[in-house]
Structure formats: C-alpha cells, structure tokens
Amino acid sequence: MDGSAVEREEPGRLDLFVLGATGGTGGAILEQALWRGHRVTAFVRSPEKLGSLRHGLTVIPGDPRDADALRAALRGHDAVLSALGPVGLGPTTLVGDCARSTVAAMKATGVRRLLVVGVAVLFEHDGLLNAIARRTFLRNVARDSAEMERIVSASGLDWTIARPPRLTNGALTRAYGVADGRMPPSARLTISRADVADFLLDELEHPAHVRRIIGLASVKVAARPEGG
C-alpha cells in the first residue's frame, strides 16, 4: 500500500429486522437505522409502545419466542439485530428462548447476519467486580445471557455479540472502545445505549467482527489544552 487514503464504500439500503425495539437500546437501533436510510421491521409484543409510524418502519406484533411467527415475518430481510433483555433480575430464560427461536427462523429463511446485545458481566477475566456480580445479583441475567451466547455461537450464522457494561441513556458520542474477547483497556464501566446502537450498525455496514464476542465501553476523552 502507498499510504494514500482509501474511502469506504457506503453501504446500500438494508432491510433490517429488529427485536427488542421497544427497549432503550432497541429503540436507539431503530432510530439510528432509519436515520442512516435503512428500512426497519420492528417485531414487538407491544406495538403501541413505538408511538406513531415513521417512513421506512414496519411494525409487526408478535412474540419473539415464537419461531413460526418469526419465520413468517423474517423472509426477505438482510440482517437481524436483537437487543432483547430480561425485565428484571429474577430467574428467566427469555433471552435464551428468543435466541433459540431466532436462530431457527433465520436458518429456515436463509437470513445469515445476526447482531446481538449481550452483557459484559460474562467476561470471566475482567476484574473482581464482574466475578462478584456474576455470582450474586446478576447471576440470573448472566445465566440466561450465557445460554443465548451458546445458541448463537453454535448456530453457524454470521453473528456478532456485543457485551456492553452498564447502559445509560446518554447521548451518542462515538467515544467508545472496542476489543475482541475482552473489555477495552482503560474503558469506563458504562456506555450509552446510543453508542451501542452506533457500534452495531457500523458493524453491520462494515463487518469487522464476524463470529466474535466484542467488549465495548465508553472511553475517557482527553481534554483539549487551553488555547488549542
């Protein structure tokens, strides 16, 4: 290479299938995907939570644990983005059950690209706090998310799992670190849902972490020197 700049080809309009669109991260994915010019199908149990319809958005009511309903709605899409998560800290199999039905529907319809939001607490070698949380108050969340990851990683699909730490409702900053198989070094213990959505859509448009588990978190931005 001669060191000259290489422009990335802009992706064409994609047909995206979003699970968990009524949640914070799923809503951010939906809004940013529409802003980027993609067409979005939101498959949700409570369509009324999405408010008024927008150009490029199709809303289909349904239970993401129902593989038959997913299969009927999924055909013709380019990718699935899932931001499903448990509603509390109690025992649950929701995330794993939805992963199982999603994988079955994708295989039946030939849709191969799957991007999923997991949890950073599953990183086993990332500090004492993670270990304590995984064994105590987040044990049910961790167990369910681990089952989801087992199903997804064994699916043979073109998957990417993003493991963020504590999610916030902060603004889109694009000031976040990304690392394969671990949390980014010197990262914060939080990231905004908007930044998680940004990573997933960037990864969809320009794949760089196919069949990888990714840690991502906000990073400290160095202050500009006075007078700079």
VMD Tcl script that draws the C-alpha trace (Angstrom):
set ca {
  {0.00 0.00 0.00}
  {1.15 3.53 -0.76}
  {-0.36 5.08 2.36}
  {-2.96 7.06 0.44}
  {-6.41 7.36 1.94}
  {-8.95 4.73 0.94}
  {-12.58 5.73 1.10}
  {-15.01 3.16 2.46}
  {-17.81 2.30 0.09}
  {-21.09 3.44 1.55}
  {-23.49 0.57 2.19}
  {-26.74 0.39 0.30}
  {-30.12 0.48 1.96}
  {-30.66 -2.67 4.04}
  {-33.79 -4.36 5.27}
  {-33.29 -4.85 9.00}
  {-35.30 -6.94 11.44}
  {-35.10 -5.56 14.98}
  {-36.01 -7.47 18.15}
  {-36.43 -5.54 21.40}
  {-37.27 -2.30 19.61}
  {-39.45 -1.05 22.49}
  {-36.49 -1.10 24.89}
  {-33.85 1.59 25.28}
  {-31.13 0.00 23.15}
  {-33.55 -1.43 20.61}
  {-35.19 1.96 20.25}
  {-31.79 3.56 19.61}
  {-31.05 0.93 16.96}
  {-34.39 1.61 15.29}
  {-33.96 5.39 15.25}
  {-30.36 5.34 14.04}
  {-31.07 2.71 11.38}
  {-33.88 4.85 9.96}
  {-31.63 7.93 10.11}
  {-29.00 6.01 8.11}
  {-31.59 5.29 5.45}
  {-32.28 1.62 6.14}
  {-35.69 0.00 6.17}
  {-36.63 -1.45 9.55}
  {-39.11 -4.09 10.64}
  {-39.77 -3.98 14.39}
  {-41.11 -7.30 15.67}
  {-42.56 -6.46 19.08}
  {-45.06 -7.73 21.62}
  {-46.42 -4.25 22.37}
  {-46.59 -2.20 19.13}
  {-48.34 0.67 20.89}
  {-45.09 1.46 22.75}
  {-43.46 2.57 19.50}
  {-45.81 5.52 19.04}
  {-46.53 6.91 15.58}
  {-45.28 5.15 12.47}
  {-42.35 6.63 10.55}
  {-41.22 6.39 6.95}
  {-39.21 3.22 6.44}
  {-40.60 1.47 9.53}
  {-42.84 -1.59 9.54}
  {-44.22 -2.83 12.85}
  {-45.26 -6.47 13.24}
  {-46.82 -7.64 16.52}
  {-45.57 -10.96 17.80}
  {-43.76 -12.94 20.47}
  {-40.02 -13.37 19.73}
  {-40.16 -16.79 21.40}
  {-42.46 -18.00 18.59}
  {-40.23 -19.39 15.84}
  {-43.14 -19.83 13.43}
  {-44.22 -16.19 13.78}
  {-40.62 -15.04 13.35}
  {-40.17 -17.17 10.26}
  {-43.31 -15.74 8.66}
  {-42.13 -12.16 9.25}
  {-38.40 -12.54 8.61}
  {-38.16 -13.63 4.99}
  {-36.54 -11.07 2.70}
  {-34.54 -9.23 5.36}
  {-30.77 -8.72 5.25}
  {-29.99 -8.98 8.97}
  {-31.41 -9.39 12.46}
  {-30.42 -7.07 15.31}
  {-31.51 -8.22 18.76}
  {-31.48 -6.03 21.86}
  {-33.74 -8.29 23.90}
  {-33.09 -8.47 27.61}
  {-34.78 -9.58 30.83}
  {-37.17 -7.20 32.54}
  {-35.70 -7.82 36.00}
  {-33.08 -9.69 37.99}
  {-35.15 -12.78 38.79}
  {-34.87 -16.24 37.22}
  {-35.57 -16.10 33.48}
  {-35.00 -17.99 30.24}
  {-36.32 -15.23 27.99}
  {-33.08 -14.29 26.21}
  {-32.06 -17.88 25.61}
  {-35.54 -18.86 24.42}
  {-35.62 -15.94 21.99}
  {-32.17 -16.82 20.67}
  {-33.33 -20.36 20.01}
  {-36.41 -19.22 18.05}
  {-34.47 -16.53 16.19}
  {-31.77 -18.94 15.03}
  {-34.40 -21.44 13.88}
  {-36.27 -18.75 11.92}
  {-33.08 -17.41 10.35}
  {-31.99 -20.84 9.19}
  {-35.43 -21.51 7.73}
  {-35.47 -18.23 5.78}
  {-31.82 -18.01 4.73}
  {-31.05 -14.82 6.67}
  {-27.45 -15.15 7.88}
  {-26.35 -11.91 9.61}
  {-27.17 -11.68 13.32}
  {-26.04 -8.97 15.75}
  {-26.92 -9.38 19.41}
  {-26.51 -7.34 22.60}
  {-25.14 -9.41 25.49}
  {-23.71 -8.44 28.88}
  {-20.15 -7.56 29.91}
  {-20.51 -9.44 33.19}
  {-19.77 -12.65 31.24}
  {-16.14 -11.64 30.77}
  {-14.54 -14.00 33.28}
  {-11.11 -12.38 33.47}
  {-12.18 -8.77 33.73}
  {-11.89 -7.88 37.38}
  {-13.28 -8.77 40.77}
  {-16.47 -6.71 40.38}
  {-17.54 -8.76 37.37}
  {-16.92 -12.00 39.24}
  {-18.93 -10.88 42.26}
  {-21.82 -9.59 40.15}
  {-21.89 -12.78 38.07}
  {-22.24 -14.89 41.22}
  {-24.66 -12.68 43.12}
  {-27.25 -10.14 41.96}
  {-26.62 -10.62 38.22}
  {-26.44 -14.42 38.33}
  {-29.81 -14.95 36.61}
  {-29.07 -12.39 33.90}
  {-25.63 -13.94 33.35}
  {-27.03 -17.47 33.15}
  {-29.68 -16.53 30.60}
  {-27.27 -14.46 28.51}
  {-24.70 -17.26 28.55}
  {-27.33 -19.64 27.16}
  {-28.12 -17.10 24.43}
  {-24.44 -16.89 23.50}
  {-24.12 -20.67 23.43}
  {-27.02 -20.93 21.00}
  {-25.85 -18.07 18.79}
  {-22.20 -19.13 18.63}
  {-23.16 -22.70 17.69}
  {-25.65 -21.59 15.03}
  {-23.31 -21.44 12.05}
  {-24.73 -18.00 11.23}
  {-22.66 -14.86 10.67}
  {-23.06 -13.49 14.18}
  {-21.54 -10.75 16.31}
  {-22.24 -10.46 20.05}
  {-21.58 -7.11 21.73}
  {-21.08 -7.17 25.50}
  {-21.54 -3.67 26.95}
  {-21.23 -2.81 30.65}
  {-23.87 -0.74 32.46}
  {-26.09 1.03 29.92}
  {-27.06 4.68 30.23}
  {-29.47 6.97 28.41}
  {-26.67 9.32 27.45}
  {-26.17 10.89 24.05}
  {-24.45 9.38 21.03}
  {-20.74 10.21 21.44}
  {-18.88 7.62 19.33}
  {-16.23 7.89 22.06}
  {-16.10 4.20 22.91}
  {-13.53 1.47 22.77}
  {-13.94 -1.91 21.08}
  {-11.99 -5.12 21.75}
  {-12.30 -8.75 20.67}
  {-12.99 -11.14 23.54}
  {-12.45 -8.65 26.38}
  {-13.30 -5.19 27.59}
  {-11.31 -2.36 26.02}
  {-8.35 -1.25 28.11}
  {-8.83 1.89 30.22}
  {-12.55 1.86 29.47}
  {-15.27 3.18 31.72}
  {-17.84 0.88 33.34}
  {-20.66 2.43 31.32}
  {-21.73 3.14 27.76}
  {-24.79 4.85 26.33}
  {-27.43 2.82 24.54}
  {-26.99 5.21 21.63}
  {-23.31 4.27 21.34}
  {-24.12 0.55 21.47}
  {-26.56 1.06 18.61}
  {-23.91 3.01 16.69}
  {-21.41 0.16 17.03}
  {-23.91 -2.47 15.90}
  {-24.94 -0.51 12.82}
  {-21.32 0.27 11.92}
  {-20.51 -3.42 12.28}
  {-23.48 -4.31 10.10}
  {-22.50 -1.87 7.37}
  {-18.76 -2.60 7.51}
  {-18.25 -6.08 9.06}
  {-15.05 -6.38 11.08}
  {-16.03 -8.74 13.91}
  {-17.97 -11.60 12.35}
  {-18.24 -14.59 14.71}
  {-16.62 -12.60 17.51}
  {-17.68 -11.60 21.01}
  {-16.92 -7.92 21.46}
  {-16.40 -5.82 24.55}
  {-17.26 -2.15 24.19}
  {-17.41 0.70 26.67}
  {-17.04 4.45 26.85}
  {-13.50 5.78 26.98}
  {-12.18 8.95 28.51}
  {-11.66 11.71 26.01}
  {-8.56 13.77 26.67}
  {-9.30 17.41 27.43}
  {-8.12 19.86 24.81}
  {-5.32 22.11 26.05}
  {-6.27 25.69 26.66}
  {-5.80 27.82 23.62}
  {-5.83 24.75 21.36}
}
mol new
graphics top color blue
foreach p $ca { graphics top sphere $p radius 0.5 }
foreach p [lrange $ca 0 end-1] q [lrange $ca 1 end] { graphics top cylinder $p $q radius 0.2 }
display resetview
